[in-house]
Amino acid sequence: MEQAKYLLVIDLEATCSDDGAVPRQEMEIIEIGAVILSVADLNRVTDPASFDYSSDEFQTFVKPMRHPELSNFCKTLTSIQQADVDQAPLYQDAIKALSSWMEAYAETDEILFCSWGAYDKNQFQQDCIWNGVAYPFADTHCNIKKLYSQMPGQKKPKGLGKVINELGWKFEGCHHRGIDDARNIARVVVWLTKNGVVVQPD
């Protein structure tokens, strides 16, 4: 893949439990949060901490089918409530909406899917297979968590919250909410770019 024109920062929330009631292989996406960044514009940002991306974001809840009732653990962790997912589109329709939003910016192969770790990519692939839906991204992916951990002075990958604190920023929104996490990851992506890092496929 040549240098992408856009970086698509995505964070997912999924069904989960702390008692084994929702096995890892049966977790389903319940929120998609996304921020798209123009590579050409990144170097023009003066302050990553206050970067405004509000006009270039996407968010939707998704109705789960395997485990439709959210566990108390999941609701507490994410702040997503049962009514949010009960009224949400099915996965197939959520992916159509996401794809339509992406297409307004560029062709799929001009957009690099980025996330904090590999979990989001793997969860998308799992849900696409289970729902019989085509994977909506190019084959490439960038692990921002790994990229940040390779910066000078870093010793190992860290959670998003710790990195935001380390950069001296206030976490914007609610941690473990898809759209809020995507916004904060986008700030880190801009910071990396301002520090000379080329965000490219793993």
WOPEHU-V633668 format. One record per pair of residues at least 12 apart in sequence whose ideal C-beta (glycine too) atoms are under 8 Angstrom apart, sorted by sequence separation. I is the first residue (numbers start at 1). J is the second residue. If there is no record, write none. Layout:
i:j
I:J
I:J
This chain:
i:j
15:27
70:82
124:136
145:157
172:184
14:27
15:28
69:82
124:137
145:158
171:184
14:28
161:175
14:29
15:30
70:85
145:160
148:163
160:175
172:187
13:29
14:30
37:53
12:29
13:30
68:85
13:31
35:53
68:86
169:187
12:31
37:56
61:80
12:32
13:33
36:56
121:141
164:184
12:33
35:56
36:57
64:85
160:181
167:188
10:32
11:33
35:57
36:58
63:85
10:33
11:34
34:57
35:58
61:84
62:85
63:86
118:141
164:187
10:34
33:57
34:58
61:85
63:87
113:137
160:184
164:188
167:191
9:34
33:58
34:59
63:88
65:90
113:138
118:143
160:185
163:188
8:34
9:35
32:58
33:59
61:87
62:88
63:89
65:91
111:137
112:138
115:141
117:143
8:35
9:36
32:59
61:88
62:89
63:90
111:138
113:140
114:141
115:142
116:143
8:36
9:37
31:59
32:60
60:88
61:89
62:90
63:91
108:136
112:140
113:141
114:142
115:143
116:144
117:145
160:188
7:36
8:37
31:60
60:89
62:91
108:137
109:138
112:141
113:142
114:143
115:144
116:145
117:146
6:36
7:37
31:61
32:62
108:138
112:142
114:144
6:37
30:61
31:62
6:38
7:39
30:62
62:94
5:38
6:39
29:62
30:63
95:128
5:39
28:62
30:64
60:94
102:136
4:39
5:40
7:42
29:64
3:39
28:64
91:127
28:65
60:97
99:136
28:66
60:98
95:133
98:136
28:67
58:97
92:131
26:66
30:70
58:98
91:131
117:157
148:188
26:67
92:133
95:136
144:185
151:192
91:133
58:101
30:74
116:160
144:188
148:192
151:195
22:67
144:189
147:192
21:67
151:197
31:78
30:78
144:192
15:64
22:71
31:80
21:71
30:80
147:197
15:66
15:67
19:71
22:74
147:199
18:71
31:84
17:71
19:73
30:84
15:70
16:71
18:73
30:85
144:199
15:71
17:73
146:202
16:73
17:74
142:199
16:74
30:88
142:200
15:74
142:201
143:202
141:201
142:202
16:77
140:201
141:202
29:91
32:94
140:202
28:91
34:98
66:130
13:78
29:94
116:181
32:98
36:102
13:80
34:101
36:105
116:185
115:185
114:185
36:111
114:189
114:199
112:199
112:200
112:201
8:102
29:123
29:124
79:174
27:123
79:176
80:177
29:127
78:176
79:177
6:105
27:126
28:127
77:176
78:177
5:105
6:106
5:106
25:126
28:130
8:111
10:113
12:115
6:110
7:111
8:112
10:114
11:115
5:110
6:111
7:112
8:113
9:114
10:115
11:116
4:110
5:111
6:112
8:114
9:115
4:111
7:114
12:119
1:109
4:112
12:120
11:120
14:123
10:120
1:112
12:123
12:124
49:167
49:168
59:178
49:169
59:179
57:179
57:182
57:183
8:137
53:183
53:186
7:142
9:144
51:186
51:187
1:138
49:187
1:140
48:187
51:190
48:188
48:190
49:191
48:191
33:177
33:178
34:179
45:190
31:177
32:178
33:179
48:194
31:178
33:180
35:182
42:189
31:179
33:181
34:182
35:183
42:190
45:193
33:182
37:186
45:194
33:183
35:185
43:193
35:186
42:193
43:194
37:189
42:194
37:190
39:199
13:176
13:177
13:178
12:178
11:178
10:178
11:179
11:181
11:182
10:182
9:182
11:185
9:185
9:186
9:189
7:189
7:199
3:198
4:200
3:200
1:200
1:201
